[in-house]
Amino acid sequence: MKNDITFKELKDSGYTHKTISQEIQANLIARIKAKEPAFKGLLGYEDTVIPQLKKAILAGHHINLLGLRGQAKTRIARSMVDLLDEYMPVVKGSEINDSPFHPISKFARDLIDELRDDTPISWVHRSDRFFEKLATPDVNVADLIGDIDPIKAATLKLPYSDERVLHYGMIPRANRSIFVLNELPDLQARIQVSLFNILQEGDIQIRGFQLRMPLDIQFVFTANPEDYTNRGSIVTPLKDRIGSQIFTHYPRTIDLARQITEQEALISPEDKSRIQVPGLAKDLLEGVAFAARDSEYVDEKSGVSARLTISAMENLVAAAKLRLIETDAEKTTVRLLDFMSIIPSITGKIELVYEGEQEGADYVAKILIDRAVMVQFETIFPRISKLEKEGIKTPYTDLIKWFNKNQLELNYTDTDEEFYSKLNSIAPLVQVVEENASELSEEDQNFCKELVLWALTINKKLDKSENQTAFTFDSSGVSPFFRN
């Protein structure tokens, strides 16, 4: 923390006043010239959102980030704090971060008039120059702009006409800072109107006070697309005052989605060392989110948040951790069976097209997992034909015949040794995997064995039944019409 100094010492140090826009621009330019990332932790936006952000900052614009939920809009806004100077000088005691070079409050103006070069200067760290407000219908003008404080007026024995009786709202207190207003359409239209002059002219009006306060604020707004939200919209004159509107998007590849999940999921180093998550399991997890975004059951205007896979990964690891606790084993590997534990993460993160969907959210979640399984299965293995001609052998004929005479029970609480011993005892299953996935790692090959069984049940070649502790695979419930 920097020590307090006087105004004279500040001037003698060579410090020059900059607006927040100039400050952010200068630090952005320095990062670009140094070949450093302008925004850290924003994966998948390198060629889309980030170039637009750079241009908006260089243009000195207020920014509106428009996108569906879970597209890192708030993270983008928060990452802009890193583009501020580490410390900023303010008139000590100022409620609104007055610059000693350009004081705007009566307190700061009077203090500088009285003390001049001896005016005390304190320092504000950049972490304290970020203000964030969630727009809700109950937000009022007093919250954002300010109001007359009758207690202050009585205490100081001042009339209501005196500027010193004002209580500043969040926006004046965010002077020379970044102010983020999340979910802007949720703000009532009459409250949005109060932002017009602040954005354009810097004026604020409180209960009849017409104050010329040239506030210096970098505004960042976030919003869901207007055709989605049924709670409100951005009034046109306000939208007109926002310089740049930037559209965000979901990760466009499984690989990028995996990186985001690995970056954001809260998994302890101890769990990472004891629980192996196969690469195919990570891909399948992201595939569930991709399947949800393409599903006819899920409202596409609502979106499928990136938080779905983050939460699902945490649940997946938790399922494996529970197995370690129950079996007293040292290590374990995530299995396809464990994916049943991500259903609560899915149901809590999707909105169905019809809220009264007869099958229910749990059923839809299982459908999404099955679809993701089939997409992954068909990138590795030959497709499973719906109907086969009698006497013509397919890659899965011997495996299905094995289940005509045998049954397989896979338990959640099986140790890895027990679990994979059961799978490896099925010679036709091992053969299918060796013929099609021999280049994969041992963990991925083991995962493939479950993948094949799951795909066969989805295509009605095998029957799968489940209870709270196990899955059972056989062909007892499969119609001969569907068998090889």
C-alpha positions in Angstrom: 0.0 0.0 0.0 1.4 3.4 -0.9 1.8 6.1 1.7 -0.2 9.4 1.6 1.6 12.4 0.1 0.8 16.0 -0.6 -0.5 17.5 -3.8 2.9 19.2 -4.3 4.8 15.9 -3.9 2.4 14.4 -6.4 3.1 17.1 -9.0 6.9 17.0 -8.3 6.8 13.2 -9.0 5.9 13.9 -12.6 2.5 12.3 -12.3 0.1 13.4 -15.1 -3.6 13.2 -14.9 -5.3 10.7 -17.3 -8.9 9.9 -17.8 -9.9 6.3 -17.2 -10.3 5.8 -20.9 -6.8 7.1 -21.6 -5.4 5.0 -18.7 -7.0 1.7 -20.0 -5.9 2.5 -23.6 -2.3 3.2 -22.5 -2.0 -0.1 -20.6 -3.7 -2.0 -23.4 -1.3 -0.6 -26.0 1.6 -1.5 -23.7 0.4 -5.1 -23.5 -0.1 -5.4 -27.2 3.4 -4.0 -27.9 4.9 -6.4 -25.4 3.2 -9.3 -27.1 1.3 -10.1 -23.8 -2.3 -11.3 -23.7 -4.6 -8.3 -23.3 -7.2 -10.3 -21.4 -6.2 -13.3 -19.3 -8.4 -16.4 -19.0 -10.7 -15.7 -21.9 -10.5 -18.9 -23.9 -12.1 -19.2 -27.3 -12.5 -15.5 -27.9 -9.0 -14.8 -29.3 -10.3 -14.3 -32.9 -13.8 -13.0 -32.2 -14.6 -11.1 -29.0 -11.2 -9.9 -27.9 -10.3 -8.0 -31.2 -13.7 -6.2 -30.9 -12.9 -5.4 -27.2 -9.6 -3.9 -28.1 -11.1 -1.7 -30.8 -13.9 -0.6 -28.4 -11.3 0.4 -25.8 -9.1 2.2 -28.3 -12.2 4.1 -29.5 -13.0 5.1 -25.9 -16.4 3.5 -26.0 -18.8 2.3 -23.3 -19.4 -1.4 -24.0 -22.5 -3.6 -24.0 -21.7 -7.4 -23.9 -24.7 -9.2 -25.5 -24.9 -12.9 -25.2 -26.7 -15.9 -23.6 -26.0 -17.0 -20.1 -22.7 -18.6 -19.2 -20.7 -16.9 -22.0 -18.2 -15.1 -19.7 -19.7 -11.7 -20.0 -19.0 -10.7 -16.4 -15.6 -12.3 -16.5 -14.7 -10.1 -19.5 -15.8 -7.0 -17.6 -13.8 -8.0 -14.5 -10.7 -8.7 -16.6 -10.6 -5.1 -17.6 -9.5 -4.2 -14.1 -6.0 -5.5 -15.0 -5.8 -2.7 -17.6 -5.9 0.0 -14.9 -2.9 1.5 -13.3 -2.0 -0.3 -10.1 -2.6 2.9 -8.0 -4.6 6.1 -8.6 -4.1 9.3 -6.6 -7.3 10.9 -5.1 -8.1 13.8 -2.7 -8.0 12.2 0.7 -11.4 11.8 2.2 -13.3 12.2 -1.1 -16.4 10.0 -1.5 -16.1 10.0 -5.3 -12.4 9.5 -6.0 -11.8 13.2 -6.8 -8.7 13.8 -8.9 -6.7 16.6 -7.3 -6.1 18.0 -10.8 -9.8 18.0 -11.7 -11.9 18.0 -8.4 -15.7 17.8 -9.0 -17.2 17.4 -5.6 -17.7 20.5 -3.3 -15.7 18.7 -0.6 -12.6 18.3 -2.8 -12.9 21.8 -4.4 -13.2 23.5 -1.0 -10.2 21.4 0.4 -8.0 22.3 -2.5 -9.0 26.0 -2.4 -8.0 26.0 1.3 -4.8 23.9 1.4 -3.6 24.1 -2.3 -0.2 22.3 -2.5 -0.6 20.9 1.0 -3.8 19.0 0.1 -3.4 15.4 1.3 -3.4 12.8 -1.4 -4.2 9.1 -0.8 -3.9 6.2 -3.2 -6.6 3.8 -4.4 -5.6 0.3 -5.7 -7.1 -0.9 -9.0 -8.9 -3.7 -7.2 -11.0 -1.0 -5.5 -11.9 0.6 -8.8 -14.3 -2.0 -9.9 -18.0 -1.5 -9.2 -20.6 -4.1 -10.1 -24.4 -4.0 -9.8 -27.0 -6.6 -10.8 -29.9 -4.8 -12.4 -33.1 -6.0 -10.7 -36.6 -4.5 -10.9 -36.3 -3.0 -7.4 -33.2 -0.9 -8.3 -34.1 2.8 -8.0 -32.5 6.1 -9.0 -31.3 6.7 -5.4 -29.3 3.4 -5.5 -27.5 4.4 -8.8 -27.4 8.2 -8.7 -28.1 9.3 -5.2 -30.6 11.2 -3.0 -30.9 13.9 -0.4 -29.8 12.7 3.0 -32.1 14.4 5.6 -30.0 13.1 8.5 -26.9 14.7 7.0 -28.8 17.9 6.5 -30.0 17.9 10.1 -26.6 17.0 11.6 -24.7 19.7 9.6 -27.6 22.2 10.0 -27.7 22.8 6.2 -30.7 23.5 4.0 -31.8 20.9 1.4 -30.6 23.3 -1.3 -26.9 22.8 -0.2 -24.9 20.3 -2.3 -23.3 18.9 0.9 -26.6 17.2 1.9 -26.5 14.8 -1.0 -25.8 11.1 -0.6 -24.1 9.8 -3.7 -25.2 6.6 -5.3 -23.1 3.8 -6.8 -22.3 5.6 -10.0 -20.9 8.8 -8.6 -18.9 6.7 -6.2 -17.5 4.8 -9.2 -15.9 8.0 -10.6 -12.6 7.2 -12.3 -13.5 3.5 -12.1 -15.1 0.6 -14.1 -18.8 0.3 -13.5 -20.5 -2.9 -14.6 -24.3 -3.1 -14.8 -25.3 -6.7 -15.3 -28.6 -7.8 -17.0 -29.4 -4.3 -18.2 -32.8 -5.2 -19.7 -34.0 -6.1 -16.2 -33.6 -2.5 -15.2 -36.9 -0.6 -15.3 -37.2 1.7 -18.3 -37.6 4.8 -16.1 -34.3 3.9 -14.3 -32.6 3.4 -17.6 -33.6 6.9 -18.6 -31.7 8.3 -15.6 -28.5 7.0 -17.3 -28.8 9.1 -20.4 -27.1 12.2 -19.3 -24.4 10.3 -17.3 -23.4 8.5 -20.5 -23.5 11.4 -22.8 -22.9 14.7 -21.0 -21.7 13.7 -17.5 -24.6 15.5 -15.8 -26.5 14.1 -12.8 -29.7 15.4 -11.3 -30.8 14.5 -7.8 -34.2 15.7 -6.5 -34.1 18.9 -8.5 -30.3 19.4 -8.1 -28.8 20.1 -11.5 -25.2 19.4 -10.9 -22.5 19.6 -13.5 -20.4 16.6 -12.5 -18.2 15.4 -15.3 -17.9 11.9 -14.0 -15.2 9.8 -15.5 -16.4 6.2 -15.7 -15.9 3.3 -18.0 -19.3 1.7 -18.3 -19.7 -2.0 -19.2 -23.2 -3.4 -19.6 -24.2 -7.0 -20.0 -27.4 -8.3 -21.4 -29.1 -11.4 -22.8 -30.4 -11.0 -26.3 -33.6 -8.9 -26.3 -35.6 -11.5 -28.2 -34.9 -14.0 -25.3 -35.6 -12.0 -22.1 -39.2 -11.7 -21.2 -38.5 -9.3 -18.3 -37.7 -6.2 -20.2 -35.5 -4.6 -22.9 -32.9 -1.9 -23.4 -34.6 1.4 -24.2 -33.5 2.6 -27.6 -32.0 6.0 -26.5 -29.8 4.3 -24.0 -28.6 1.7 -26.5 -27.8 4.6 -28.8 -25.5 6.1 -26.1 -23.5 2.9 -25.8 -20.6 3.0 -28.2 -19.9 -0.7 -28.9 -22.1 -3.7 -28.7 -20.2 -6.9 -28.7 -21.7 -10.4 -29.1 -20.3 -13.2 -27.1 -20.7 -16.9 -27.9 -20.2 -20.4 -26.6 -17.0 -22.4 -27.3 -17.1 -23.7 -30.8 -15.0 -26.8 -30.4 -14.8 -29.6 -27.8 -11.1 -28.9 -27.2 -11.8 -25.2 -26.3 -14.7 -26.2 -24.1 -12.5 -28.7 -22.3 -9.9 -26.0 -21.6 -12.6 -23.7 -20.1 -13.9 -26.5 -17.9 -10.5 -27.5 -16.6 -9.7 -23.8 -15.9 -12.9 -23.2 -14.0 -13.8 -26.4 -12.2 -12.9 -26.4 -8.5 -11.1 -29.7 -8.1 -8.5 -30.0 -5.3 -4.9 -31.0 -6.1 -5.4 -34.1 -3.9 -8.5 -35.2 -5.9 -6.6 -34.6 -9.2 -3.8 -36.9 -8.0 -6.1 -39.7 -6.9 -8.8 -39.5 -9.6 -8.0 -40.1 -13.2 -10.3 -38.6 -15.8 -9.8 -40.2 -19.2 -9.6 -37.8 -22.2 -12.7 -39.4 -23.7 -14.6 -38.8 -20.5 -13.7 -35.1 -20.7 -14.8 -35.0 -24.3 -18.0 -36.7 -23.6 -18.8 -34.3 -20.8 -18.4 -31.3 -23.2 -20.4 -33.3 -25.8 -23.4 -33.3 -23.4 -23.4 -29.5 -23.5 -23.1 -29.5 -27.3 -26.0 -32.0 -27.5 -28.1 -29.8 -25.2 -27.5 -26.7 -27.4 -28.8 -28.7 -30.4 -31.7 -30.4 -28.6 -35.3 -29.9 -29.6 -36.1 -30.3 -25.9 -34.0 -27.4 -24.7 -35.0 -23.8 -25.2 -32.2 -22.4 -27.5 -33.1 -18.8 -26.7 -32.3 -19.6 -23.1 -28.9 -21.1 -23.9 -26.9 -23.7 -22.2 -24.4 -22.1 -19.8 -20.7 -23.1 -19.7 -21.4 -23.6 -16.0 -23.2 -26.8 -16.9 -20.0 -28.6 -17.8 -18.1 -27.0 -14.9 -20.7 -28.2 -12.4 -20.9 -31.5 -14.1 -17.1 -32.1 -14.0 -17.2 -31.3 -10.2 -20.1 -33.8 -9.8 -18.2 -36.4 -11.9 -15.1 -36.1 -9.7 -17.3 -36.2 -6.6 -18.8 -39.5 -7.7 -15.4 -41.0 -8.1 -14.3 -39.5 -4.8 -17.3 -41.1 -3.1 -16.2 -44.5 -4.5 -12.7 -43.9 -3.0 -14.2 -43.2 0.4 -16.6 -46.2 0.3 -14.0 -48.7 -1.0 -11.0 -47.3 0.9 -9.1 -47.4 -2.4 -6.1 -45.2 -3.1 -6.9 -44.3 -6.7 -9.8 -44.6 -9.2 -10.7 -43.7 -12.7 -13.9 -41.9 -13.9 -16.3 -44.3 -15.7 -19.2 -43.9 -18.0 -21.4 -45.2 -15.2 -20.4 -42.1 -13.2 -22.1 -39.9 -15.7 -25.4 -40.6 -14.0 -24.1 -38.3 -11.3 -24.1 -35.3 -13.6 -27.8 -35.4 -14.1 -28.4 -32.8 -11.3 -26.0 -30.5 -13.0 -27.9 -30.8 -16.3 -31.4 -30.4 -14.9 -30.4 -27.3 -13.0 -28.8 -25.6 -16.0 -31.3 -26.1 -18.9 -34.7 -24.7 -19.6 -37.1 -27.0 -21.5 -39.0 -25.8 -24.5 -42.2 -26.8 -22.6 -42.0 -26.5 -18.8 -44.6 -29.2 -18.6 -42.6 -31.6 -20.7 -44.2 -34.9 -19.9 -41.0 -36.9 -19.6 -39.4 -34.5 -17.2 -36.0 -32.9 -17.0 -34.3 -36.1 -15.7 -35.4 -38.0 -18.8 -34.2 -35.2 -21.1 -30.8 -35.2 -19.3 -30.4 -38.9 -20.0 -31.3 -38.4 -23.6 -28.6 -35.7 -23.9 -26.0 -38.1 -22.3 -27.1 -40.8 -24.8 -26.8 -38.5 -27.7 -23.3 -37.4 -26.6 -22.4 -41.1 -26.2 -23.4 -41.9 -29.8 -21.6 -38.9 -31.3 -18.4 -40.0 -29.5 -19.0 -43.7 -30.3 -19.3 -43.0 -34.0 -16.1 -41.1 -34.2 -14.2 -44.2 -33.1 -16.3 -47.3 -34.0 -18.3 -48.5 -37.0 -21.9 -47.5 -37.0 -24.4 -49.9 -35.6 -27.0 -50.9 -38.2 -30.6 -50.8 -37.1 -31.4 -54.0 -38.9 -29.1 -56.7 -40.2 -29.7 -59.4 -42.7 -29.6 -62.9 -41.3 -26.2 -64.7 -41.7 -24.3 -61.4 -42.4 -21.8 -60.8 -39.6 -21.2 -57.3 -38.2 -18.4 -56.0 -35.9 -20.8 -56.5 -33.0 -22.3 -59.9 -33.8 -20.0 -61.9 -31.5 -20.5 -59.4 -28.6 -24.3 -59.5 -28.8 -24.2 -63.3 -29.0 -22.1 -63.3 -25.8 -24.9 -61.4 -24.0 -27.5 -63.8 -25.3 -26.0 -66.3 -22.8 -24.4 -64.1 -20.2 -25.1 -61.1 -18.0 -22.8 -58.3 -16.9 -23.3 -56.3 -13.7 -21.2 -53.1 -13.2 -21.3 -51.6 -9.7 -20.6 -48.0 -8.8 -18.6 -49.3 -5.9 -16.4 -51.8 -7.8 -12.7 -51.0 -7.4 -10.9 -50.3 -10.6 -9.5 -53.8 -10.5 -12.9 -55.4 -10.1 -14.6 -53.1 -12.6 -12.1 -53.6 -15.5 -11.7 -57.3 -14.8 -15.4 -57.8 -15.5 -15.1 -55.8 -18.8 -11.9 -57.6 -19.8 -13.5 -61.0 -19.3 -15.7 -60.3 -22.3 -13.4 -61.4 -25.2 -15.6 -60.0 -28.0 -15.7 -56.6 -26.3 -11.9 -56.5 -25.9 -11.6 -57.5 -29.6 -13.9 -54.7 -30.8 -11.9 -52.1 -28.8 -8.5 -53.4 -29.9 -9.6 -53.4 -33.6 -10.8 -49.8 -33.5 -9.1 -48.0 -30.6 -5.7 -49.5 -30.3 -4.0 -46.1 -30.7 -5.7 -44.7 -27.6 -4.3 -44.7 -24.1 -5.1 -47.5 -21.7 -7.6 -45.3 -19.8 -9.4 -44.3 -23.0 -9.5 -47.9 -24.2 -11.1 -48.9 -20.9 -13.6 -46.1 -21.3 -14.3 -47.3 -24.8 -15.4 -50.7 -23.5 -18.2 -49.0 -21.6 -18.9 -46.8 -24.6 -19.5 -49.8 -26.8 -22.0 -51.4 -24.3 -23.8 -48.1 -23.9 -24.1 -47.6 -27.6 -25.5 -51.1 -28.1 -28.2 -50.4 -25.5 -29.1 -47.1 -27.1 -29.5 -48.9 -30.4 -31.6 -51.6 -28.7 -29.1 -54.4 -29.4 -28.7 -54.9 -25.6 -30.8 -54.3 -22.6 -29.7 -52.1 -19.7 -31.3 -51.9 -16.3 -30.2 -49.8 -13.4 -30.7 -49.4 -9.7 -29.0 -47.2 -7.1 -25.8 -49.2 -7.0 -25.4 -51.0 -10.3 -26.1 -51.3 -14.1 -26.9 -54.7 -15.5 -26.4 -55.5 -19.3 -28.0 -58.4 -21.0 -30.3 -59.2 -23.9 -33.3 -60.4 -22.0 -35.5 -57.4 -22.7 -34.4 -56.9 -26.3 -36.9 -58.0 -29.0 -35.4 -60.5 -31.4 -36.4 -58.1 -34.2 -33.6 -55.8 -33.1 -30.9 -58.5 -32.5 -28.2 -59.7 -34.9 
